[in-house]
Amino acid sequence: MFQTVFLWLLLKAGVFRQSGSTVMATVSKRTSDSLAVGFWADAGEGESQSKSDRYLAARLAAASADYKGVAITTFLLGLGVTLLLWLSAGIMLEHWCIAGGLPRWARWTWFATGCAALVAAVGRWVLPLLRCRVNLVYAAHAIEQEHPGLYNDLVNAVLVKAHPEGSVPMVVKSLEHRAAKRLSAVPNDVVMDRTTAVRLAYCLALLVGLACIYQVAAPKSLLVSAARLLLPWVGLAPPSRVRIDAPILSWRLPAEATAANRGENAEADSRRLKTDSGVATLVRGRQLLMTTVIRGLHSDEKPIVSVAPLPDPAAAKDATASATAAAKWQVAMQPGRAEVGAAARFTALLPDQTRGLDQSIEITIKAGDAHSLPVRIAVIDSPSLLVREVRYDYPDYTQRENETVEWQGDVRGIEGTQVTIIAESNQPLESAWIDFDCDDKRDVRLKVGASDLARATGTFSLRMNAERTAAEHSSYRLLFQLRGGAAISKDQVVAEKLEHRIEVTADLEPEVSIEEPRESPLRVPPGKPVTVRVLAVDPDFGLAHVGIETRVNGGAIQPEIVLLGREKKVSLARPFRDAAQLVPEQLGATAGGLLEYRAVAIDTRPQVANVSRTPWQSLRIDASAPAQPNLAPPPSPSDSAAQKASDDPQSDDPKNPRGPDAAKETQQDAER
């Protein structure tokens, strides 16, 4: 009885109206409202949950989930309808109210307003559904609104279950049993009212159909305007009846012959200009060739290119230059071949047929009611990489001082010289190489400076070819890549036109000869010494070693007789003259045998030294032959006779068989 009176008072108070709008749909865990029931209470301690109790809990949970699904679906459909209406309003403004379409600031404002409204709607209707539970009183009332035959039994059961104070348990169980029995006659899939969602779906379908009809019938693109409103940061041209494709930019030289349909070859990769963020670069003095495809142009409409010169930053303070830069001009586009349908290809040459561009410009194509996005053409100087310095690090043995030659790319030096090339460009470099023999190969990589991106350095050695007849490489040039944003794409390698010669001076072989004896073969007794006088000279740098090699009867070469060791070197281009005495018996030659000998000279060239040898001369051993005169060696210009005598006192050594009186004779020869 108490519960019936309570529900009657609630109905009189208007809590449960026909629309159910005042009933709380969701409830949080912290609410204290008696009509806010977040979950179905379990059975008390010591009591078992009845079948009716479990059935009501399951049906109410399903109704809560159904409510959330219907609510979210209704929200999404309403969002779709609102979005289409929002886009439709902006599209109408772009197409029919504002010439040239909405400016960027207006599109950003439109976009920001829509985003703010979307955030507010999500916070108002979606977040409570995700954060809170569905009020079981609201769910029960919604079911009873769809099925009046329940006679408020379900709402009564929810309230009595949530507030059992003062209620008789038998009455509560009877109320639950009756509510469950009547609820079992209600289908599970028809619980919540979907009328609003269905109406919104019909409205959304109608708007989509109207948009499709407008896209087909209207002269301007609905999709382009929608993209401009939804993506205001993307540089899309405003919709128009006439459509202009993105222009293809390439370059040509003023001296080239003009062809009637020159624009047909504008797509050549070697001359195409890359546009990055609406900016392309062109080398000063070249002509700009534009090619584009235009659709929807009437026969009486002629496309033009509007050109706006950009001021030079270096001349910004010059009033005359600023006034000149402000003067705009136009160029008529010439028709080319026809494309498929109503499309046609047009070309334009800037600035004219005889001159090249010498100033940065901004270009815009205008045709009918359309105009393209502006493109800036930055005019820069022709990229180049020149040799600023050539540093020569000569080998130590040459005793030459290192030197640096400025602004002279030709290389001349002795083999083995380390050459350092320092090159300088007029634009920042990505990479650079030395191309030997100018065959487009990247032979030596140059190191680009970390602080100075316009300077590159590389080192190589001067070498002779395998036959030692000429330089390993006869010429070189520089290859380089510019950093991004330059006139030439990053991936394109530029070959510097200037070629440089490489001349390598070979380290000459030493010259060596046997002055005495001149006769060969020479008959000598086996036990008497034979004086062999040797003259050696290095024509460029110096001698490191001079000696005499011997062999008996054409056999193996015996240990060398050293006249000049590597620890004692002779000055540049100074002759070395010395003598040694050969005793056939000590060298293993007996009567009737043949002793052969030759002189050897080695220069100071490191790693692979130059070696010279005289032809073999011979001594025929004959016991009856007269003894040869004991000839003293003349003094060497590089050493005093006294130094030779002190350096070579051993006269009986078979490996250095100089006579016992060699020092005395050398001193006498020096006095003479």
C-alpha distance (Angstrom), angle and dihedral (degrees) to the residues before:
residue distance angle dihedral
M1 . . .
F2 3.81 . .
Q3 3.80 91.9 .
T4 3.80 92.6 49.6
V5 3.79 92.3 52.1
F6 3.82 90.2 46.7
L7 3.78 93.0 53.0
W8 3.82 90.7 45.8
L9 3.79 89.6 54.5
L10 3.80 90.7 49.5
L11 3.77 91.0 52.4
K12 3.79 91.3 48.0
A13 3.76 89.8 49.6
G14 3.81 89.3 55.7
V15 3.76 97.4 -118.5
F16 3.83 92.2 133.3
R17 3.77 105.4 43.0
Q18 3.76 123.5 173.2
S19 3.78 92.2 -99.4
G20 3.78 93.6 45.9
S21 3.79 90.6 -141.9
T22 3.77 95.8 134.6
V23 3.79 95.0 51.6
M24 3.78 112.8 99.9
A25 3.81 108.4 -111.1
T26 3.79 96.2 -166.6
V27 3.76 134.4 31.0
S28 3.81 131.5 -162.8
K29 3.76 126.4 -141.9
R30 3.79 93.2 -108.6
T31 3.80 99.5 53.7
S32 3.83 119.3 118.7
D33 3.82 97.1 -168.2
S34 3.82 111.8 128.1
L35 3.82 90.2 -140.1
A36 3.80 92.7 54.0
V37 3.79 108.4 92.2
G38 3.78 114.0 170.8
F39 3.81 101.6 177.8
W40 3.83 142.1 10.9
A41 3.80 110.0 -97.1
D42 3.80 117.8 -121.1
A43 3.82 123.2 -125.8
G44 3.77 117.2 -77.5
E45 3.78 125.0 -101.4
G46 3.77 111.0 -68.6
E47 3.80 92.6 14.8
S48 3.79 128.0 105.7
Q49 3.78 121.6 -135.5
S50 3.79 111.6 -109.8
K51 3.77 125.5 -132.5
S52 3.81 91.1 -111.1
D53 3.77 90.2 51.0
R54 3.81 92.1 53.7
Y55 3.78 92.5 44.9
L56 3.82 93.5 52.4
A57 3.81 91.5 47.6
A58 3.82 91.6 52.3
R59 3.81 94.4 46.5
L60 3.79 92.9 47.7
A61 3.83 91.2 48.7
A62 3.81 89.7 50.9
A63 3.80 90.1 48.2
S64 3.82 90.2 51.5
A65 3.80 92.1 51.6
D66 3.79 90.4 45.7
Y67 3.78 89.9 51.8
K68 3.80 92.0 52.9
G69 3.80 92.0 48.5
V70 3.79 92.9 49.1
A71 3.80 91.6 45.4
I72 3.82 94.0 51.0
T73 3.82 91.6 44.7
T74 3.79 90.2 50.5
F75 3.79 90.2 49.2
L76 3.81 93.3 50.8
L77 3.79 92.6 47.7
G78 3.76 90.7 48.3
L79 3.79 89.5 48.2
G80 3.81 90.3 52.2
V81 3.80 92.1 50.4
T82 3.79 91.8 47.0
L83 3.81 91.5 48.1
L84 3.80 92.2 51.7
L85 3.79 91.4 48.4
W86 3.81 90.1 47.5
L87 3.81 91.4 50.4
S88 3.79 92.0 44.2
A89 3.79 91.8 56.1
G90 3.81 91.8 50.7
I91 3.82 92.9 44.7
M92 3.79 91.9 52.2
L93 3.79 89.5 52.2
E94 3.83 91.4 49.7
H95 3.78 95.7 45.9
W96 3.79 104.6 38.3
C97 3.80 112.0 11.2
I98 3.83 110.6 40.0
A99 3.80 119.0 48.5
G100 3.78 111.1 -132.7
G101 3.82 92.9 15.3
L102 3.77 131.1 -90.8
P103 3.79 114.1 -36.4
R104 3.77 119.5 -119.6
W105 3.81 95.4 -100.1
A106 3.80 91.5 51.6
R107 3.82 91.5 50.5
W108 3.78 90.9 49.6
T109 3.83 90.2 50.4
W110 3.79 91.0 48.7
F111 3.81 90.7 49.1
A112 3.82 94.0 47.3
T113 3.82 92.1 49.7
G114 3.80 91.6 51.8
C115 3.81 92.3 48.2
A116 3.82 91.5 50.4
A117 3.81 91.4 50.7
L118 3.82 90.9 48.6
V119 3.81 92.3 51.5
A120 3.81 91.2 49.1
A121 3.82 92.3 49.6
V122 3.80 92.8 49.4
G123 3.80 90.9 50.1
R124 3.80 92.1 47.7
W125 3.82 101.2 45.6
V126 3.81 112.8 10.4
L127 3.80 105.1 42.2
P128 3.86 94.5 57.1
L129 3.80 89.4 54.0
L130 3.79 91.6 52.1
R131 3.79 96.9 40.3
C132 3.86 103.4 39.9
R133 3.79 139.6 46.0
V134 3.80 123.9 -109.0
N135 3.81 111.9 -100.6
L136 3.82 106.1 -112.1
V137 3.80 90.1 -149.2
Y138 3.79 88.7 58.3
A139 3.81 92.1 45.7
A140 3.82 91.9 49.8
H141 3.79 91.9 47.0
A142 3.83 91.1 49.0
I143 3.80 90.2 53.8
E144 3.81 91.3 49.2
Q145 3.80 90.9 48.9
E146 3.82 88.9 58.4
H147 3.82 93.1 41.2
P148 3.84 111.6 32.9
G149 3.80 91.0 180.0
L150 3.81 89.3 83.8
Y151 3.85 89.6 74.4
N152 3.81 95.2 -151.3
D153 3.80 91.1 -61.3
L154 3.81 92.2 126.5
V155 3.81 94.1 50.8
N156 3.78 90.5 46.3
A157 3.80 91.0 50.9
V158 3.84 91.9 50.9
L159 3.81 93.4 48.7
V160 3.80 94.8 44.6
K161 3.82 90.6 47.2
A162 3.80 90.9 50.3
H163 3.85 94.6 44.4
P164 3.82 107.9 29.7
E165 3.83 93.4 161.7
G166 3.83 111.2 127.9
S167 3.81 93.9 5.7
V168 3.80 124.7 123.5
P169 3.84 110.0 -121.5
M170 3.77 91.8 -135.8
V171 3.81 90.8 54.7
V172 3.79 90.6 48.7
K173 3.80 92.8 51.4
S174 3.80 91.2 46.1
L175 3.80 90.6 51.0
E176 3.83 91.7 48.9
H177 3.82 91.6 47.7
R178 3.80 92.6 51.2
A179 3.86 92.9 45.9
A180 3.80 91.7 48.8
K181 3.81 92.2 48.7
R182 3.80 93.2 51.3
L183 3.83 92.7 41.9
S184 3.79 91.5 54.2
A185 3.81 88.2 68.2
V186 3.86 90.5 59.9
P187 3.87 114.6 90.3
N188 3.79 114.6 -115.0
D189 3.82 95.6 -133.0
V190 3.81 96.4 52.4
V191 3.77 108.4 62.0
M192 3.83 113.5 109.3
D193 3.79 125.7 51.6
R194 3.83 110.6 -103.5
T195 3.79 97.2 178.0
T196 3.80 95.3 110.1
A197 3.81 93.0 48.0
V198 3.80 91.8 50.0
R199 3.80 92.0 49.6
L200 3.78 91.2 49.8
A201 3.83 90.3 49.5
Y202 3.80 90.5 53.4
C203 3.79 90.2 48.3
L204 3.81 91.8 49.2
A205 3.80 92.0 49.6
L206 3.80 90.2 49.9
L207 3.79 92.2 51.4
V208 3.83 92.1 48.5
G209 3.80 90.3 50.6
L210 3.80 91.8 50.1
A211 3.82 90.0 48.6
C212 3.82 90.8 53.3
I213 3.80 91.3 50.2
Y214 3.80 90.6 48.4
Q215 3.80 92.2 49.6
V216 3.81 90.9 54.0
A217 3.81 98.2 40.8
A218 3.81 103.4 34.9
P219 3.82 119.7 87.2
K220 3.81 91.9 -135.4
S221 3.77 128.2 62.3
L222 3.78 115.9 -101.2
L223 3.81 91.5 -166.5
V224 3.80 93.7 56.1
S225 3.81 91.8 52.0
A226 3.81 91.0 46.9
A227 3.81 90.1 51.8
R228 3.82 90.8 49.1
L229 3.81 90.7 52.8
L230 3.81 96.4 43.4
L231 3.84 94.7 40.8
P232 3.81 106.4 32.3
W233 3.82 92.0 163.9
V234 3.82 92.7 62.9
G235 3.80 113.9 91.6
L236 3.81 100.0 -124.8
A237 3.78 120.9 158.2
P238 3.83 114.7 -119.9
P239 3.81 115.4 -97.2
S240 3.76 117.7 -94.0
R241 3.76 142.7 162.4
V242 3.79 90.0 -105.7
R243 3.79 117.2 58.2
I244 3.79 122.7 -152.7
D245 3.80 120.3 -163.5
A246 3.79 119.4 -139.8
P247 3.83 106.3 -81.8
I248 3.79 121.4 -110.8
L249 3.80 109.7 -133.2
S250 3.79 124.8 -156.5
W251 3.79 137.2 152.9
R252 3.78 138.7 -125.1
L253 3.79 136.1 179.3
P254 3.81 121.4 -107.1
A255 3.82 91.0 -127.2
E256 3.80 92.9 60.4
A257 3.80 119.1 103.6
T258 3.80 115.4 -98.9
A259 3.79 114.3 -121.3
A260 3.76 124.1 -159.8
N261 3.76 93.1 -123.1
R262 3.77 100.0 27.0
G263 3.81 90.3 142.4
E264 3.78 90.4 70.1
N265 3.81 89.6 77.0
A266 3.78 96.1 44.8
E267 3.78 91.4 111.0
A268 3.81 93.7 66.7
D269 3.78 105.4 134.8
S270 3.78 93.7 -143.4
R271 3.82 91.8 62.9
R272 3.78 103.2 28.6
L273 3.80 117.4 119.3
K274 3.79 116.9 -136.5
T275 3.81 115.9 -132.7
D276 3.79 115.2 -147.5
S277 3.82 118.5 -175.9
G278 3.78 90.6 -20.5
V279 3.83 94.9 -50.4
A280 3.81 128.2 108.4
T281 3.80 127.8 177.2
L282 3.80 127.4 -137.2
V283 3.79 130.2 -172.5
R284 3.78 112.6 -113.2
G285 3.80 113.8 -98.5
R286 3.80 96.0 27.6
Q287 3.78 125.3 113.0
L288 3.81 122.8 -119.5
L289 3.80 116.0 -129.3
M290 3.82 115.6 -163.5
T291 3.81 124.9 -165.9
T292 3.81 126.2 -179.4
V293 3.81 140.8 158.3
I294 3.82 117.0 -125.3
R295 3.82 123.9 -164.7
G296 3.82 130.4 -165.2
L297 3.80 96.4 21.3
H298 3.79 116.8 152.9
S299 3.78 120.3 -129.0
D300 3.81 92.6 -111.0
E301 3.81 94.4 50.2
K302 3.79 119.8 92.9
P303 3.81 121.7 -164.1
I304 3.78 118.7 -132.4
V305 3.78 137.6 -173.7
S306 3.78 114.9 -127.8
V307 3.81 110.6 -150.0
A308 3.80 123.4 -162.4
P309 3.83 114.5 -174.9
L310 3.78 113.8 -137.2
P311 3.80 120.0 -136.0
D312 3.77 119.5 -107.3
P313 3.84 108.8 -116.1
A314 3.79 90.2 -142.4
A315 3.81 90.7 56.5
A316 3.81 97.7 38.6
K317 3.81 91.6 115.9
D318 3.77 92.5 53.4
A319 3.81 108.5 96.5
T320 3.81 92.4 -159.1
A321 3.79 92.0 52.6
S322 3.81 91.3 48.0
A323 3.78 91.6 51.2
T324 3.79 91.4 48.9
A325 3.79 91.5 48.9
A326 3.81 90.9 52.7
A327 3.82 93.6 58.7
K328 3.80 108.5 101.5
W329 3.80 124.7 -159.5
Q330 3.78 139.0 -176.1
V331 3.78 136.4 -133.9
A332 3.81 123.5 -158.6
M333 3.80 114.8 -128.0
Q334 3.80 117.6 -127.4
P335 3.83 120.4 -134.8
G336 3.78 118.5 -115.9
R337 3.76 131.5 -179.7
A338 3.80 120.4 -25.5
E339 3.77 119.0 -107.7
V340 3.80 129.9 -150.5
G341 3.83 113.8 -58.1
A342 3.80 118.1 -14.4
A343 3.81 93.4 -21.2
A344 3.79 121.7 116.5
R345 3.80 134.1 -175.9
F346 3.80 119.6 -125.0
T347 3.80 131.7 -173.8
A348 3.80 136.4 -166.1
L349 3.81 132.6 -171.6
L350 3.80 120.1 -148.1
P351 2.94 132.9 -118.8
D352 3.84 94.4 -5.9
Q353 3.82 142.4 -66.8
T354 3.82 96.7 -75.9
R355 3.81 107.3 36.0
G356 3.76 138.9 56.0
L357 3.78 128.9 -137.0
D358 3.79 116.0 -87.8
Q359 3.80 99.0 170.2
S360 3.81 136.1 52.6
I361 3.81 114.3 -102.7
E362 3.81 142.3 -177.0
I363 3.80 116.7 -134.5
T364 3.82 131.7 -162.5
I365 3.81 126.9 -179.3
K366 3.82 115.2 -138.4
A367 3.80 121.9 -168.2
G368 3.80 125.1 161.0
D369 3.81 109.0 -45.3
A370 3.79 93.0 -19.5
H371 3.76 135.3 84.7
S372 3.79 128.9 -177.4
L373 3.77 127.1 -124.3
P374 3.81 111.4 -85.0
V375 3.81 117.6 -99.6
R376 3.78 122.4 -158.5
I377 3.80 118.6 -141.6
A378 3.80 109.9 -157.0
V379 3.81 110.1 -157.6
I380 3.80 113.2 -150.1
D381 3.78 136.5 170.4
S382 3.80 119.4 -87.9
P383 3.81 109.6 -85.7
S384 3.78 115.0 -111.6
L385 3.79 139.3 167.6
L386 3.80 115.6 -155.0
V387 3.80 132.2 -176.6
R388 3.78 107.5 -107.2
E389 3.81 99.5 175.4
V390 3.79 139.4 7.1
R391 3.81 114.7 -159.0
Y392 3.81 119.7 -161.7
D393 3.82 118.8 -155.5
Y394 3.81 103.2 -172.8
P395 3.83 121.6 -155.4
D396 3.78 114.0 -91.8
Y397 3.79 94.3 -120.2
T398 3.81 91.1 62.7
Q399 3.82 90.0 62.5
R400 3.80 89.0 -145.2
E401 3.80 122.2 141.8
N402 3.79 117.8 -116.1
E403 3.78 115.8 -107.5
T404 3.80 141.1 -167.7
V405 3.80 125.6 -142.9
E406 3.82 118.3 -162.9
W407 3.80 127.3 -146.2
Q408 3.80 92.8 -3.0
G409 3.78 114.1 112.2
D410 3.82 98.1 -177.3
V411 3.81 111.6 102.1
R412 3.83 123.6 -143.9
G413 3.80 124.1 169.2
I414 3.77 150.1 118.5
E415 3.78 117.2 -74.6
G416 3.77 113.0 -90.1
T417 3.79 92.8 36.1
Q418 3.81 115.4 138.1
V419 3.80 108.4 -131.4
T420 3.81 120.3 -161.6
I421 3.80 117.4 -162.8
I422 3.81 117.4 -156.6
A423 3.81 110.1 -168.0
E424 3.78 128.6 -173.7
S425 3.82 128.4 -157.7
N426 3.78 132.9 -162.9
Q427 3.84 90.6 -132.8
P428 3.82 135.8 42.5
L429 3.80 112.4 -80.7
E430 3.77 130.0 -136.9
S431 3.83 96.0 -174.2
A432 3.80 139.6 -16.5
W433 3.81 136.8 -167.0
I434 3.80 142.3 -174.2
D435 3.81 112.0 -119.1
F436 3.82 110.0 -155.9
D437 3.81 116.1 -151.7
C438 3.85 88.9 6.7
D439 3.81 94.4 -96.7
D440 3.84 95.8 137.1
K441 3.81 93.0 -104.8
R442 3.79 121.7 136.7
D443 3.81 97.5 -128.7
V444 3.82 103.5 159.9
R445 3.80 122.5 21.3
L446 3.79 116.4 -137.9
K447 3.79 120.0 -141.9
V448 3.80 113.2 -123.5
G449 3.78 113.3 -139.5
A450 3.80 117.1 -105.5
S451 3.80 94.2 -141.4
D452 3.81 98.2 26.8
L453 3.80 108.9 46.7
A454 3.80 91.3 -178.3
R455 3.84 94.1 63.7
A456 3.82 127.6 74.8
T457 3.82 131.1 -177.6
G458 3.80 132.6 -161.8
T459 3.81 138.4 165.8
F460 3.80 133.9 -150.3
S461 3.82 137.6 163.8
L462 3.78 127.4 -114.6
R463 3.79 111.0 -120.6
M464 3.78 139.2 171.2
N465 3.78 122.8 -125.2
A466 3.80 121.8 -101.1
E467 3.82 92.6 -90.6
R468 3.84 90.6 47.0
T469 3.78 89.6 -130.6
A470 3.81 99.6 115.5
A471 3.79 143.3 -2.5
E472 3.80 118.0 -61.4
H473 3.83 87.7 -122.2
S474 3.77 121.5 22.9
S475 3.83 98.3 -163.1
Y476 3.78 145.0 2.5
R477 3.78 142.4 -164.6
L478 3.80 135.7 -172.3
L479 3.81 127.7 -102.0
F480 3.79 122.2 -166.6
Q481 3.80 146.8 170.1
L482 3.78 123.2 -142.8
R483 3.74 124.3 -134.3
G484 3.83 119.6 -101.6
G485 3.79 115.9 -71.0
A486 3.79 94.8 35.5
A487 3.80 125.5 122.0
I488 3.78 92.0 -93.1
S489 3.76 123.2 52.6
K490 3.78 118.5 -101.3
D491 3.79 92.5 -114.3
Q492 3.82 94.9 52.7
V493 3.80 117.8 94.0
V494 3.80 116.1 -143.4
A495 3.80 118.9 -149.0
E496 3.79 114.4 -148.9
K497 3.79 108.6 -127.2
L498 3.80 95.0 -141.4
E499 3.82 112.8 90.8
H500 3.81 123.4 -161.4
R501 3.81 130.2 -152.2
I502 3.80 125.4 -125.2
E503 3.80 117.8 -150.9
V504 3.80 118.7 -177.6
T505 3.78 122.1 -167.9
A506 3.79 111.1 -146.5
D507 3.78 121.4 -132.2
L508 3.81 99.1 -115.1
E509 3.78 122.8 -129.8
P510 3.79 117.5 -107.3
E511 3.80 119.2 -104.1
V512 3.81 118.8 -127.4
S513 3.82 133.3 175.3
I514 3.83 140.3 167.6
E515 3.80 110.6 -120.3
E516 3.82 96.7 -177.7
P517 2.96 134.9 66.5
R518 3.78 97.8 27.3
E519 3.81 96.2 -179.1
S520 3.80 119.2 85.2
P521 2.96 126.0 -145.8
L522 3.80 93.8 27.9
R523 3.83 122.7 -172.5
V524 3.81 110.3 -129.3
P525 3.83 135.4 164.8
P526 3.85 115.0 -108.2
G527 3.79 98.2 -119.8
K528 3.79 102.1 41.5
P529 3.84 123.3 89.8
V530 3.79 121.5 -113.3
T531 3.82 117.0 -153.9
V532 3.85 113.9 -135.1
R533 3.79 113.0 -166.4
V534 3.87 117.2 -160.1
L535 3.81 129.3 -165.1
A536 3.88 118.0 -165.1
V537 3.78 131.9 171.7
D538 3.82 134.7 170.6
P539 3.82 109.1 -143.4
D540 3.81 96.8 -150.4
F541 3.82 118.8 19.9
G542 3.78 118.9 -5.4
L543 3.79 152.2 -69.9
A544 3.76 124.6 -90.4
H545 3.78 101.5 178.5
V546 3.82 139.6 14.0
G547 3.78 124.4 178.7
I548 3.80 148.0 143.4
E549 3.80 123.9 -111.3
T550 3.83 122.3 -156.4
R551 3.78 138.7 -172.6
V552 3.81 134.3 178.7
N553 3.79 121.6 -129.1
G554 3.84 91.8 -16.0
G555 3.79 93.4 -57.2
A556 3.77 131.5 131.3
I557 3.79 119.9 -37.1
Q558 3.77 111.2 -99.9
P559 3.82 125.8 -137.8
E560 3.77 110.2 -61.8
I561 3.77 123.5 -104.4
V562 3.81 103.6 -129.1
L563 3.78 117.9 -143.4
L564 3.82 96.9 166.0
G565 3.81 123.0 20.7
R566 3.79 128.4 -154.1
E567 3.78 90.5 -109.1
K568 3.80 89.6 66.4
K569 3.79 117.0 53.0
V570 3.76 130.7 -173.2
S571 3.79 123.4 -129.7
L572 3.75 123.5 -101.6
A573 3.82 115.9 -65.7
R574 3.82 92.8 -9.7
P575 3.83 115.7 135.6
F576 3.78 120.3 -122.4
R577 3.82 118.3 -148.7
D578 3.79 125.0 -179.2
A579 3.82 140.5 142.1
A580 3.78 139.9 -140.8
Q581 3.82 131.2 -165.2
L582 3.77 117.6 -128.2
V583 3.83 118.3 -155.9
P584 3.83 106.8 -166.0
E585 3.85 94.6 -152.9
Q586 3.83 91.1 53.2
L587 3.81 90.4 50.1
G588 3.83 93.0 50.8
A589 3.82 99.9 -100.7
T590 3.81 116.3 135.3
A591 3.80 133.4 -171.8
G592 3.77 111.3 -59.7
G593 3.79 91.9 20.9
L594 3.82 131.9 112.2
L595 3.83 125.3 -122.5
E596 3.83 115.1 -162.9
Y597 3.78 125.4 -165.6
R598 3.83 139.5 175.5
A599 3.80 138.0 176.8
V600 3.84 123.4 -113.5
A601 3.85 127.3 -161.2
I602 3.83 126.9 -174.3
D603 3.83 124.2 -172.0
T604 3.81 130.2 -144.3
R605 3.81 97.3 -99.6
P606 3.85 107.0 133.6
Q607 3.79 126.9 -126.4
V608 3.83 96.6 5.4
A609 3.80 108.1 28.2
N610 3.80 123.9 -162.2
V611 3.85 112.8 -109.4
S612 3.81 127.7 -164.0
R613 3.81 127.4 -172.5
T614 3.75 132.7 -174.7
P615 3.83 121.7 -130.9
W616 3.79 115.9 -88.1
Q617 3.80 115.3 -87.8
S618 3.82 122.5 -167.5
L619 3.78 143.0 -144.1
R620 3.83 116.4 -154.1
I621 3.82 109.5 -147.7
D622 3.80 111.6 -131.4
A623 3.80 121.9 163.1
S624 3.80 90.9 -151.9
A625 3.81 94.1 52.6
P626 3.83 117.7 110.3
A627 3.82 119.0 -109.6
Q628 3.80 117.2 -99.1
P629 3.81 119.9 -117.4
N630 3.80 115.1 -97.6
L631 3.84 102.5 -113.0
A632 3.79 117.4 -163.5
P633 3.83 115.6 -140.5
P634 3.80 115.9 -113.1
P635 3.82 117.5 -117.6
S636 3.82 117.2 -85.5
P637 3.81 114.0 -121.1
S638 3.80 89.6 -131.9
D639 3.81 97.9 51.4
S640 3.77 135.3 35.5
A641 3.75 118.5 -115.0
A642 3.78 91.2 -119.5
Q643 3.81 91.6 57.0
K644 3.81 90.7 51.8
A645 3.77 91.7 51.1
S646 3.80 92.9 49.8
D647 3.83 92.0 45.3
D648 3.81 93.3 50.9
P649 3.84 110.5 35.5
Q650 3.81 96.8 142.4
S651 3.77 108.6 100.3
D652 3.78 100.8 163.2
D653 3.81 97.0 52.2
P654 3.84 107.4 113.9
K655 3.79 89.2 -149.6
N656 3.78 90.4 56.1
P657 3.82 103.3 23.7
R658 3.76 101.0 177.3
G659 3.81 114.3 154.8
P660 3.80 122.4 -89.2
D661 3.78 90.2 -115.1
A662 3.80 94.9 43.6
A663 3.77 94.6 115.3
K664 3.79 92.5 48.1
E665 3.77 92.9 45.8
T666 3.79 91.4 46.9
Q667 3.79 89.9 51.8
Q668 3.81 90.6 49.5
D669 3.78 90.5 47.8
A670 3.78 90.2 51.1
E671 3.83 90.7 50.7
R672 3.80 89.6 51.5
